[in-house]
Amino acid sequence: MDSLESLVDVRRSVFDWDDLQVFYAVANTGSMSAAATALGIQQPTVSKRIQQLESRLGTKLIERRAGGLVLTTAGHEALDYVQTIQRSAQQLESRLGGEDKARVGEVTLQVPDGLATYWLAKHMPKFLQANPGIDLNLVREADRGSPLPAPDLSVTFSTDKSMEATAHSLGRLHYMPFTSHRFIDTYGIPKNAHDALSYRFLKLENYSPDSDLWKRRVETVDAYIQYGFRTDVSATLLEVLRHGGGIAMLPTYLAPLFEDELVLLDFDFKQDVRFWLRYMPDSHRVGRNKCVGDWVASIFQSAENPWFRNEFCHPSEFSKIDVVSAQA
């Protein structure tokens, strides 16, 4: 009898890991149907699993809004725990499978130049120190038709999740109009979005190989803007803006990095673009590639970096940047 009671107690105390897997899929795909497709199960099963997990935890993890599914505060915390569990499981598999020994050699990581310059670069020294056996080759996204070989893994804005590659959502970049103190000192402060259209705008061309993605996001606005400067290099765009060249749509993660120089134009206009970590076929099975991929995923954790969350977080909540609000 005691053995039976102990077995019951164990069953009650052990999590159903399938529920966590389903929650992770929903959080990464952004929808119940997409998660069901990725997991090869029915959508009602996904909903049931989420309800079971929320009931077990006693809190709401996911809310349905007009724009789709969003994680609650508890949901973000749960996602961080699940990602930690996943990384631990991958490390266990790697060690028992002998993959730790393979964490040497060259890995090619392809990243858009803006994220590479202003985000990955600051985290790179710590990774290189911890992984002296990995020769990391960081390259920017290539234009269509480029003869460059395919990278082992990439950070990309492309939503094409084919069967030939494994992709995991890293979060979203949230874009808002920014300018600089130098520009305002010279040309004055725009009063609102309509007034700002008369000022010089700067534009980043071909932000990713899937350029149509960004064009669909801003084509309505582009019809009203006369751009005074265009470039296909993110660092060049930011440097022109910092030195008083005009106004540009920038990702909000730059706000705390340049809060003494930039000014946020809060004119109730913003756009977001989802981005992914993509592995090339079977590359995630190689220890050194998984090591790099795990590191990339870790530096985009939403709990520590609210600017990468799926839902919008205003820059004033995580930086001291000056904000210009719209006037009547």
C-alpha positions in Angstrom: 0.0 0.0 0.0 2.8 2.3 0.9 4.5 1.7 -2.5 1.2 2.5 -4.3 0.8 5.7 -2.4 4.4 6.7 -3.1 3.9 6.1 -6.8 0.8 8.3 -6.8 2.8 11.0 -5.0 5.6 10.8 -7.5 3.1 11.0 -10.4 1.5 14.1 -8.9 4.9 15.8 -8.3 6.3 15.2 -11.8 5.7 17.7 -14.5 4.2 16.6 -17.8 7.1 17.7 -20.0 4.9 17.6 -23.1 3.0 20.6 -21.7 6.2 22.6 -21.5 7.1 21.6 -25.0 3.8 22.8 -26.3 4.1 26.1 -24.4 7.6 26.6 -25.9 6.3 26.0 -29.4 3.4 28.4 -29.0 5.8 31.1 -27.5 8.2 30.7 -30.4 5.7 30.5 -33.3 3.2 33.0 -32.0 0.1 31.0 -32.6 -1.7 27.8 -31.6 -2.1 26.6 -35.2 1.6 27.1 -36.1 2.6 25.3 -32.9 0.3 22.4 -33.8 1.9 22.2 -37.2 5.4 22.3 -35.9 4.7 19.6 -33.3 2.6 17.4 -35.6 -0.5 17.5 -33.4 -4.0 18.9 -33.6 -4.7 22.5 -32.5 -7.3 21.5 -29.8 -4.5 19.4 -28.2 -2.3 22.5 -28.1 -5.0 24.5 -26.4 -5.7 21.7 -23.9 -2.0 21.4 -23.1 -1.7 25.1 -22.5 -4.8 25.1 -20.2 -3.3 22.1 -18.2 0.0 24.0 -17.7 -1.8 27.2 -16.7 -4.0 25.2 -14.3 -0.9 23.5 -12.8 1.0 26.8 -12.3 -2.1 28.7 -11.2 -1.5 31.6 -13.5 -2.3 32.8 -17.0 0.7 32.4 -19.4 -0.8 33.5 -22.8 -3.4 36.1 -23.7 -5.3 36.5 -27.0 -5.4 40.1 -28.2 -6.4 41.8 -31.5 -2.9 41.4 -32.9 -2.6 37.7 -31.9 -1.2 35.8 -28.9 1.1 37.5 -26.4 2.8 36.2 -23.4 1.9 37.6 -20.0 4.5 38.6 -17.4 4.2 35.1 -15.9 4.5 33.7 -19.5 7.8 35.5 -20.1 9.1 34.2 -16.8 8.0 30.7 -17.6 9.6 30.9 -21.1 12.9 31.8 -19.5 12.7 28.7 -17.3 11.7 26.4 -20.2 14.6 27.8 -22.3 17.0 27.0 -19.4 15.6 23.5 -19.2 16.0 23.1 -22.9 19.6 24.3 -22.8 20.3 21.9 -19.9 18.8 19.0 -21.8 20.9 19.9 -24.9 24.1 20.0 -22.7 23.2 16.6 -21.2 22.7 15.1 -24.7 25.9 16.8 -25.9 28.0 15.4 -23.0 26.6 11.9 -23.1 26.9 11.8 -26.9 30.5 13.0 -26.8 29.7 16.2 -28.7 31.6 18.4 -26.2 34.8 17.1 -27.7 33.7 18.4 -31.1 33.4 22.0 -29.8 36.5 23.0 -31.9 36.8 24.2 -35.4 35.3 26.9 -37.6 31.7 28.1 -37.4 30.2 30.6 -39.8 27.5 32.7 -38.3 25.6 35.1 -40.6 24.0 38.2 -39.0 22.5 41.5 -40.3 25.2 44.1 -39.9 23.2 46.2 -37.4 22.7 43.4 -34.9 26.3 42.2 -35.5 27.8 45.7 -34.9 25.7 47.0 -32.0 24.6 43.8 -30.2 26.7 40.7 -30.9 30.0 42.6 -30.9 29.7 43.7 -27.3 29.0 40.1 -26.2 31.6 38.5 -28.4 34.7 38.8 -26.1 33.1 36.8 -23.3 32.1 34.0 -25.7 35.6 33.8 -27.3 37.2 33.7 -23.9 34.9 30.8 -22.9 35.4 28.9 -26.2 39.0 29.2 -27.3 38.6 26.1 -29.6 36.0 27.7 -31.8 37.0 29.8 -34.8 34.0 32.0 -35.2 33.5 33.5 -38.7 30.9 36.3 -38.5 29.6 37.5 -41.8 26.8 39.9 -42.8 23.8 38.9 -44.8 24.5 38.5 -48.4 22.5 39.9 -51.4 20.4 37.5 -53.4 22.5 35.6 -55.9 25.7 35.9 -53.8 28.3 33.2 -54.5 29.1 33.0 -50.8 28.6 29.5 -49.2 25.7 28.9 -46.9 26.5 29.6 -43.2 26.3 27.0 -40.5 23.7 29.2 -38.7 22.2 32.6 -39.1 20.2 35.3 -37.5 17.6 36.3 -40.1 14.3 38.1 -40.7 13.2 35.6 -43.2 10.0 33.7 -42.3 10.7 30.8 -44.7 10.9 27.9 -42.3 11.5 25.1 -44.8 12.1 21.4 -43.9 15.8 21.9 -44.8 16.6 24.1 -41.8 15.8 24.4 -38.1 14.6 27.9 -37.0 13.9 29.2 -33.5 12.3 32.6 -32.8 14.6 35.0 -31.0 12.1 37.9 -30.6 11.2 41.1 -32.4 12.9 44.3 -33.3 10.7 47.3 -32.6 11.3 50.3 -34.8 10.5 54.0 -33.9 11.6 57.3 -35.4 14.8 58.7 -33.9 16.9 61.7 -34.5 19.8 63.4 -32.7 20.4 66.4 -30.5 22.6 67.8 -33.2 19.9 67.6 -35.7 17.3 69.3 -33.4 19.8 72.1 -32.5 20.1 72.8 -36.3 16.6 72.3 -37.6 14.4 72.4 -34.6 11.9 70.0 -33.0 9.2 68.5 -35.2 5.8 68.9 -33.5 4.1 65.7 -34.8 4.3 63.0 -37.4 2.9 65.2 -40.1 5.4 68.0 -39.3 8.3 65.5 -39.3 7.6 64.6 -42.9 9.0 67.9 -43.9 12.3 67.1 -42.4 15.2 65.1 -43.9 14.7 61.3 -43.5 17.4 58.6 -43.8 16.6 55.2 -45.1 18.3 51.8 -44.8 17.9 49.9 -48.0 17.7 46.1 -48.3 17.7 45.4 -44.6 17.8 41.7 -45.3 17.8 39.4 -48.3 14.1 39.1 -47.8 13.7 42.8 -48.5 10.0 42.5 -49.4 9.4 41.8 -45.7 10.5 45.2 -44.6 8.9 46.9 -47.7 5.5 45.5 -46.8 5.9 46.9 -43.3 6.6 50.5 -44.4 5.4 50.9 -47.9 2.4 53.0 -46.8 4.7 55.4 -44.9 7.3 55.5 -47.7 4.6 57.0 -50.0 4.7 60.2 -48.0 8.4 60.4 -47.2 11.1 62.1 -49.4 14.3 60.4 -48.3 17.4 62.6 -48.3 19.9 59.8 -47.8 19.9 56.1 -48.4 22.5 53.4 -47.5 22.6 49.6 -47.2 24.9 49.7 -44.1 23.3 50.1 -40.7 26.4 51.5 -39.1 26.6 54.2 -41.7 23.0 55.1 -41.2 23.4 55.5 -37.5 26.6 57.5 -37.8 24.9 59.9 -40.2 22.0 60.3 -37.8 24.2 60.7 -34.7 26.0 63.5 -36.4 22.9 65.5 -37.2 22.0 64.1 -40.6 18.2 63.6 -40.2 15.5 61.3 -38.9 15.4 57.5 -39.3 13.5 54.4 -38.1 15.8 52.6 -35.7 15.3 49.6 -33.4 14.6 50.5 -29.8 17.5 48.4 -28.4 19.8 51.3 -29.5 18.1 53.7 -27.1 20.1 52.7 -24.0 23.3 52.4 -26.0 23.1 56.0 -27.3 20.8 57.7 -24.9 23.0 60.8 -24.5 23.0 61.4 -28.3 19.7 60.2 -29.7 16.2 61.6 -29.3 13.1 59.5 -29.6 10.2 61.0 -31.6 7.2 59.4 -30.0 4.6 60.2 -32.6 2.5 57.1 -32.2 4.2 55.3 -35.0 6.2 52.1 -34.7 6.8 48.9 -36.7 8.2 45.5 -35.6 10.0 42.7 -37.4 10.4 39.2 -36.0 13.8 37.6 -36.2 15.0 34.0 -36.0 18.0 31.8 -35.3 18.3 29.4 -38.2 20.4 26.3 -38.5 21.4 24.8 -41.9 20.5 21.2 -42.5 21.9 18.9 -39.7 24.3 21.7 -38.5 22.6 21.7 -35.1 23.9 18.2 -34.5 27.5 19.5 -34.5 28.7 20.4 -31.1 30.5 23.6 -32.1 27.5 24.9 -34.0 25.1 24.1 -31.1 27.6 26.0 -28.8 27.4 29.1 -30.9 23.6 28.8 -31.3 23.1 28.4 -27.6 25.2 31.5 -27.0 23.2 33.5 -29.6 19.9 32.5 -28.1 21.2 33.4 -24.6 22.1 37.0 -25.5 18.6 37.7 -26.8 16.7 36.5 -23.7 13.6 38.7 -23.3 13.7 38.8 -19.5 17.1 40.6 -19.5 16.5 42.5 -22.8 12.9 43.9 -22.9 13.6 45.6 -26.2 13.5 42.1 -27.9 10.2 41.0 -26.5 7.3 40.1 -28.8 5.2 42.8 -27.3 6.3 46.4 -27.4 8.2 47.9 -24.5 8.6 51.7 -24.6 12.2 52.9 -24.6 11.5 55.2 -21.6 11.1 52.0 -19.5 14.6 50.8 -20.0 16.6 54.0 -20.9 17.0 57.7 -20.1 16.7 58.8 -23.7 15.1 62.2 -24.3 11.6 61.8 -25.8 9.7 64.2 -27.9 5.9 63.6 -27.9 3.5 64.8 -30.5 1.8 68.2 -30.1 -1.6 69.2 -31.3 
